[in-house]
Amino acid sequence: MTSFPPKSLSVYGACAAAIALLLFAVVATPNRNTISYHLQYLTVLKQGPFVPPHRVRDVFSRRTLQWLRLGRPTFQEWGDRLEEEQQALINLGYYERKWVPWKNGEQEWESAFTNTAIWRERFCIHGDFRRPTEIRLTARPAEILEFEAIVRMQLAKLREMRHQSRGSTEVTQ
């Protein structure tokens, strides 16, 4: 029976450890081109733009640790990353993007949308000052269809109200 010299055992052990570490790194590294990867990253980003701690007790808070983990992004960088993740999910076919009509500041109009999936995920709704009567939705196709159905119902309700108000003014004249 041949015995290995102590030096070769440590070399073999180091090689085995290096191979094991390399295999773990390959298996543990997420595939950045998957829907699940982008959804996980988007979940972290959804918690909002993180800012540096202002008080000493905030240094060890969960928000500060997440802000550090993300590379200490500014508000603009956070918004850019949010857009990148949404765009990646659009490219993978998970999300869709669409502009829909909107009545800004009308409480009755807005309250009709508070139970939709898109409304609960505020990052999916974007306004643009160049298009004040529309909002941009970024969500799954079924969620956009739900939102559009409510938009159609609200627009029909507004048309009906206008028609009734015209009818009542014609009767009084």
CYANA upper distance limits for C-alpha pairs under 8 A (distance plus 0.5 A):
  4 PHE  CA      8 SER  CA      6.88
  4 PHE  CA      9 LEU  CA      7.10
  5 PRO  CA      9 LEU  CA      7.23
  6 PRO  CA     10 SER  CA      7.08
  7 LYS  CA     11 VAL  CA      6.88
  8 SER  CA     12 TYR  CA      6.54
  9 LEU  CA     13 GLY  CA      6.46
 10 SER  CA     14 ALA  CA      6.52
 11 VAL  CA     15 CYS  CA      6.65
 12 TYR  CA     16 ALA  CA      6.56
 13 GLY  CA     17 ALA  CA      6.56
 14 ALA  CA     18 ALA  CA      6.58
 15 CYS  CA     19 ILE  CA      6.66
 16 ALA  CA     20 ALA  CA      6.57
 17 ALA  CA     21 LEU  CA      6.55
 18 ALA  CA     22 LEU  CA      6.59
 19 ILE  CA     23 LEU  CA      6.62
 20 ALA  CA     24 PHE  CA      6.61
 21 LEU  CA     25 ALA  CA      6.62
 22 LEU  CA     26 VAL  CA      6.76
 23 LEU  CA     27 VAL  CA      6.65
 24 PHE  CA     28 ALA  CA      6.22
 25 ALA  CA     29 THR  CA      6.30
 30 PRO  CA     37 TYR  CA      7.29
 31 ASN  CA     37 TYR  CA      7.33
 32 ARG  CA     37 TYR  CA      6.37
 32 ARG  CA     38 HIS  CA      7.73
 33 ASN  CA     37 TYR  CA      7.68
 33 ASN  CA     38 HIS  CA      8.25
 34 THR  CA     38 HIS  CA      7.10
 34 THR  CA     92 LEU  CA      8.21
 35 ILE  CA     39 LEU  CA      6.56
 35 ILE  CA     89 LEU  CA      6.90
 35 ILE  CA     92 LEU  CA      7.43
 35 ILE  CA     94 TYR  CA      7.66
 36 SER  CA     40 GLN  CA      6.61
 37 TYR  CA     41 TYR  CA      6.81
 38 HIS  CA     42 LEU  CA      6.43
 38 HIS  CA     85 GLU  CA      6.41
 38 HIS  CA     88 ALA  CA      7.72
 38 HIS  CA     89 LEU  CA      7.28
 39 LEU  CA     43 THR  CA      6.58
 39 LEU  CA     85 GLU  CA      8.40
 39 LEU  CA     89 LEU  CA      8.45
 40 GLN  CA     44 VAL  CA      7.13
 41 TYR  CA     45 LEU  CA      6.84
 41 TYR  CA     85 GLU  CA      8.02
 42 LEU  CA     46 LYS  CA      6.42
 42 LEU  CA     82 LEU  CA      7.23
 42 LEU  CA     85 GLU  CA      6.78
 42 LEU  CA     86 GLN  CA      8.26
 43 THR  CA     47 GLN  CA      7.59
 45 LEU  CA     49 PRO  CA      7.82
 45 LEU  CA     78 TRP  CA      7.84
 45 LEU  CA     81 ARG  CA      8.40
 45 LEU  CA     82 LEU  CA      6.97
 46 LYS  CA     82 LEU  CA      8.37
 46 LYS  CA    123 PHE  CA      7.35
 48 GLY  CA     78 TRP  CA      8.48
 49 PRO  CA     73 PRO  CA      8.24
 49 PRO  CA     74 THR  CA      7.90
 49 PRO  CA     75 PHE  CA      6.11
 49 PRO  CA     78 TRP  CA      6.28
 49 PRO  CA     79 GLY  CA      8.29
 50 PHE  CA     63 ARG  CA      7.12
 50 PHE  CA     64 THR  CA      7.62
 50 PHE  CA     66 GLN  CA      8.09
 50 PHE  CA     67 TRP  CA      5.67
 50 PHE  CA     72 ARG  CA      8.11
 50 PHE  CA     73 PRO  CA      7.74
 50 PHE  CA     74 THR  CA      8.13
 50 PHE  CA     75 PHE  CA      8.03
 51 VAL  CA     64 THR  CA      7.90
 51 VAL  CA     67 TRP  CA      7.31
 51 VAL  CA     72 ARG  CA      8.13
 51 VAL  CA     73 PRO  CA      8.37
 51 VAL  CA     74 THR  CA      7.75
 51 VAL  CA     75 PHE  CA      8.44
 52 PRO  CA     64 THR  CA      7.12
 52 PRO  CA     67 TRP  CA      7.89
 52 PRO  CA     72 ARG  CA      8.03
 53 PRO  CA     58 ASP  CA      5.81
 53 PRO  CA     59 VAL  CA      6.14
 53 PRO  CA     64 THR  CA      6.88
 54 HIS  CA     58 ASP  CA      7.30
 55 ARG  CA     59 VAL  CA      7.61
 57 ARG  CA     61 SER  CA      7.94
 58 ASP  CA     64 THR  CA      7.42
 59 VAL  CA     64 THR  CA      6.63
 59 VAL  CA     65 LEU  CA      8.45
 60 PHE  CA     64 THR  CA      7.04
 60 PHE  CA     65 LEU  CA      7.34
 61 SER  CA     65 LEU  CA      6.89
 62 ARG  CA     66 GLN  CA      6.69
 63 ARG  CA     67 TRP  CA      6.58
 64 THR  CA     68 LEU  CA      6.64
 65 LEU  CA     69 ARG  CA      6.55
 66 GLN  CA     70 LEU  CA      6.65
 67 TRP  CA     71 GLY  CA      7.07
 67 TRP  CA     72 ARG  CA      5.65
 67 TRP  CA     73 PRO  CA      7.48
 68 LEU  CA     72 ARG  CA      5.45
 73 PRO  CA     77 GLU  CA      5.90
 73 PRO  CA     78 TRP  CA      6.33
 74 THR  CA     78 TRP  CA      6.63
 75 PHE  CA     79 GLY  CA      6.75
 76 GLN  CA     80 ASP  CA      6.65
 77 GLU  CA     81 ARG  CA      6.63
 78 TRP  CA     82 LEU  CA      6.65
 79 GLY  CA     83 GLU  CA      6.72
 80 ASP  CA     84 GLU  CA      6.66
 81 ARG  CA     85 GLU  CA      6.69
 82 LEU  CA     86 GLN  CA      6.78
 83 GLU  CA     87 GLN  CA      6.50
 84 GLU  CA     88 ALA  CA      6.57
 85 GLU  CA     89 LEU  CA      6.81
 86 GLN  CA     90 ILE  CA      6.74
 86 GLN  CA     95 TYR  CA      7.87
 86 GLN  CA    138 THR  CA      7.80
 87 GLN  CA     91 ASN  CA      6.63
 88 ALA  CA     92 LEU  CA      6.73
 89 LEU  CA     93 GLY  CA      6.78
 89 LEU  CA     94 TYR  CA      5.80
 89 LEU  CA     95 TYR  CA      5.93
 90 ILE  CA     94 TYR  CA      6.26
 90 ILE  CA     95 TYR  CA      4.97
 90 ILE  CA     96 GLU  CA      6.06
 90 ILE  CA     97 ARG  CA      7.95
 91 ASN  CA     95 TYR  CA      8.41
 94 TYR  CA    140 ARG  CA      6.61
 95 TYR  CA    138 THR  CA      6.85
 95 TYR  CA    139 ALA  CA      5.39
 95 TYR  CA    140 ARG  CA      5.03
 95 TYR  CA    141 PRO  CA      7.13
 96 GLU  CA    137 LEU  CA      8.42
 96 GLU  CA    138 THR  CA      6.17
 96 GLU  CA    139 ALA  CA      6.10
 96 GLU  CA    140 ARG  CA      6.35
 96 GLU  CA    141 PRO  CA      6.38
 96 GLU  CA    144 ILE  CA      8.44
 97 ARG  CA    136 ARG  CA      7.40
 97 ARG  CA    137 LEU  CA      6.00
 97 ARG  CA    138 THR  CA      4.97
 97 ARG  CA    139 ALA  CA      7.18
 98 LYS  CA    136 ARG  CA      6.12
 98 LYS  CA    137 LEU  CA      5.79
 98 LYS  CA    138 THR  CA      7.25
 98 LYS  CA    144 ILE  CA      8.32
 99 TRP  CA    134 GLU  CA      6.71
 99 TRP  CA    135 ILE  CA      6.05
 99 TRP  CA    136 ARG  CA      4.88
 99 TRP  CA    137 LEU  CA      6.67
100 VAL  CA    134 GLU  CA      5.87
100 VAL  CA    135 ILE  CA      6.12
100 VAL  CA    136 ARG  CA      6.97
100 VAL  CA    137 LEU  CA      7.96
100 VAL  CA    148 GLU  CA      7.69
100 VAL  CA    151 VAL  CA      8.37
101 PRO  CA    133 THR  CA      6.33
101 PRO  CA    134 GLU  CA      4.88
101 PRO  CA    135 ILE  CA      7.04
101 PRO  CA    151 VAL  CA      7.79
102 TRP  CA    132 PRO  CA      8.39
102 TRP  CA    133 THR  CA      5.56
102 TRP  CA    134 GLU  CA      5.21
102 TRP  CA    135 ILE  CA      6.63
102 TRP  CA    151 VAL  CA      8.50
103 LYS  CA    109 TRP  CA      7.28
103 LYS  CA    110 GLU  CA      8.29
103 LYS  CA    133 THR  CA      6.66
103 LYS  CA    134 GLU  CA      8.24
104 ASN  CA    110 GLU  CA      8.29
104 ASN  CA    132 PRO  CA      8.28
104 ASN  CA    133 THR  CA      7.69
105 GLY  CA    110 GLU  CA      8.04
106 GLU  CA    110 GLU  CA      6.69
107 GLN  CA    111 SER  CA      6.48
108 GLU  CA    112 ALA  CA      7.12
109 TRP  CA    113 PHE  CA      7.98
109 TRP  CA    154 GLN  CA      7.38
110 GLU  CA    114 THR  CA      7.42
112 ALA  CA    150 ILE  CA      7.79
112 ALA  CA    154 GLN  CA      8.33
113 PHE  CA    119 TRP  CA      6.99
113 PHE  CA    147 PHE  CA      7.85
113 PHE  CA    150 ILE  CA      7.68
114 THR  CA    119 TRP  CA      6.23
114 THR  CA    120 ARG  CA      7.66
115 ASN  CA    119 TRP  CA      7.31
115 ASN  CA    120 ARG  CA      7.68
116 THR  CA    120 ARG  CA      7.11
116 THR  CA    143 GLU  CA      8.15
116 THR  CA    146 GLU  CA      7.82
116 THR  CA    147 PHE  CA      7.22
117 ALA  CA    121 GLU  CA      7.02
117 ALA  CA    143 GLU  CA      6.84
118 ILE  CA    122 ARG  CA      7.23
118 ILE  CA    124 CYS  CA      6.67
118 ILE  CA    125 ILE  CA      7.69
118 ILE  CA    137 LEU  CA      8.18
118 ILE  CA    139 ALA  CA      7.26
118 ILE  CA    143 GLU  CA      6.95
118 ILE  CA    144 ILE  CA      8.07
118 ILE  CA    147 PHE  CA      7.94
119 TRP  CA    124 CYS  CA      8.22
119 TRP  CA    125 ILE  CA      7.88
121 GLU  CA    125 ILE  CA      8.37
124 CYS  CA    136 ARG  CA      8.36
124 CYS  CA    137 LEU  CA      6.09
124 CYS  CA    138 THR  CA      5.29
124 CYS  CA    139 ALA  CA      6.71
125 ILE  CA    135 ILE  CA      7.09
125 ILE  CA    136 ARG  CA      6.19
125 ILE  CA    137 LEU  CA      5.41
125 ILE  CA    138 THR  CA      7.09
126 HIS  CA    135 ILE  CA      6.17
126 HIS  CA    136 ARG  CA      5.52
126 HIS  CA    137 LEU  CA      7.12
127 GLY  CA    131 ARG  CA      7.98
127 GLY  CA    132 PRO  CA      7.76
127 GLY  CA    134 GLU  CA      7.50
127 GLY  CA    135 ILE  CA      5.31
127 GLY  CA    136 ARG  CA      6.72
128 ASP  CA    132 PRO  CA      6.81
128 ASP  CA    134 GLU  CA      8.30
128 ASP  CA    135 ILE  CA      7.61
131 ARG  CA    135 ILE  CA      8.17
137 LEU  CA    144 ILE  CA      7.58
138 THR  CA    144 ILE  CA      8.37
139 ALA  CA    143 GLU  CA      6.72
139 ALA  CA    144 ILE  CA      6.80
140 ARG  CA    144 ILE  CA      6.94
141 PRO  CA    145 LEU  CA      6.73
142 ALA  CA    146 GLU  CA      6.78
143 GLU  CA    147 PHE  CA      6.78
144 ILE  CA    148 GLU  CA      6.54
145 LEU  CA    149 ALA  CA      6.60
146 GLU  CA    150 ILE  CA      7.04
147 PHE  CA    151 VAL  CA      6.77
148 GLU  CA    152 ARG  CA      6.64
149 ALA  CA    153 MET  CA      6.79
150 ILE  CA    154 GLN  CA      6.58
151 VAL  CA    155 LEU  CA      6.57
152 ARG  CA    156 ALA  CA      6.58
153 MET  CA    157 LYS  CA      6.62
154 GLN  CA    158 LEU  CA      6.71
155 LEU  CA    159 ARG  CA      6.71
156 ALA  CA    160 GLU  CA      6.63
157 LYS  CA    161 MET  CA      6.68
158 LEU  CA    162 ARG  CA      6.70
159 ARG  CA    163 HIS  CA      6.57
160 GLU  CA    164 GLN  CA      6.61
161 MET  CA    165 SER  CA      6.64
162 ARG  CA    166 ARG  CA      6.64
163 HIS  CA    167 GLY  CA      6.64
164 GLN  CA    168 SER  CA      6.72
165 SER  CA    169 THR  CA      6.82
166 ARG  CA    170 GLU  CA      6.72
167 GLY  CA    171 VAL  CA      6.82
168 SER  CA    172 THR  CA      6.91
169 THR  CA    173 GLN  CA      6.85
